[in-house]
Amino acid sequence: MSWKNIIGQQRVKEILQRAYESNHLAHAYLFYGPEGCGKEATAMEFAKVLNCERNNGEACDTCETCKQIQRLQHPNIKIVFALPGSSSKEENSSEKTTRGNPESYSHLSEEIIEEIHEQIERKAENPYFHIQIPKAKEILIKSVREIIRELSLTQFSRGTRVIIVFDAHLINEEAANAFLKTLEEPPRSTVIILTTLRKDKILQTIVSRCQQIPFELLKGSEIASAIIERKPVSPSHANLIAQLANGSYARALELLEEKLMERRTHLLNFLRIIASKSDDEIVEVAENISKDFSREELVQYLFLMLVWFRDVMMMQCNGTIINIDQKETLMRLMQRYPNINSAYAAKRIEQTLSEIDKNVYARLLITSLALDLRTLFLDSAVIVQ
């Protein structure tokens, strides 16, 4: 068994593989766990396994059925996700808006439908991409009724029909209640898979009808290996991305698209200012950072800083570092500040990250952190005669 398209999650793969090989498939599964760890990708891969023409326990990715499922265009596969609610303007949109589209799109504007098609294409290209339609807050009763209606029709394609509901915690109460009987007694040769990062938000009557399979955060090594294998990225860059991704391959892919290395250069300049400039200058730069960066960018910035000081900590005990391309810079830092308390620096950065998550005033947090780090540098500096 390889399930080569899925990163990590070996225990999950083994559970699904045993179910397939013993022909003891559950009629409904609930995949739950952190964001970006592969729940949706695994659901799509399992749909291929259940329908692959070679029928050997894993997807071949070469038969026409596997290719169609990968494109999310096979009649046996149906994906469901949150959609925007209707407005009077959208309800009165022209007939051409929904021609060739599911009935659940009937209240949507052409612009939203185009966005949906674009995101589905991105999902087909990258199963770790998360579909998130603007203004979509819940899975509508329309979508559930469409599933029920389709399942009542005769199945013309061989294999197993697979219904995948992304973000199942967004099913509204009306839709959830309509879905109960189908979940409990789906038609023959049908598997329903719900995915969620908030199992606690799903009605217990829904949860109880599913076989629950937990997913774990991915290991940094698993993410780094996947990046190196799939993207034109150096090992050092891949390792840095993997550390910042915090167990999410989806987040790692987002980081690859961002100007991460520029941000790291900015961080190193900020640390030089902290180490060598006056308190007033440090406060000014810290205030500019908190003003110019979004909260998400600040979190990424602090993660970069945390990785940097963890590298300092590792160098102090001859361990392995992440910023391998910055080894000389780290060595110069060690020579200038040989006794810097890197463990305390990492602890202070983690505290700041925690406070930012609680929406505490960013400017005060960044300024306080910078001045504390300034004290660490001063206390550990080698005095040049």
Secondary structure, 3 states (H helix, E strand, C coil): CCCCCCCCCHHHHHHHHHHHHCCCCCCEEEEECCCCCCHHHHHHHHHHHHHCCCCCCCCCCCCHHHHHHHCCCCCCEEEECCEECCCHHHHCCCHHHCCCCCHHHCCCCHHHHHHHHHHHHHHHHCCCCCCCCCCEEEECHHHHHHHHHHHHCCCCCCCCEEEEECCHHHECHHHHHHHHHHHHCCCCCEEEEEEECCHHHCCHHHHCCCEEEECCCCCHHHHHHHHHHHCCCCHHHHHHHHHHHCCCHHHHHHHHHCCHHHHHHHHHHHHHHHHHCCHHHHHHHHHHHHHHCCHHHHHHHHHHHHHHHHHHHHHHCCCCCCCHHHHHHHHHHHHHCCCCCHHHHHHHHHHHHHHHHCCCCHHHHHHHHHHHHHHHHHHHCCCCC
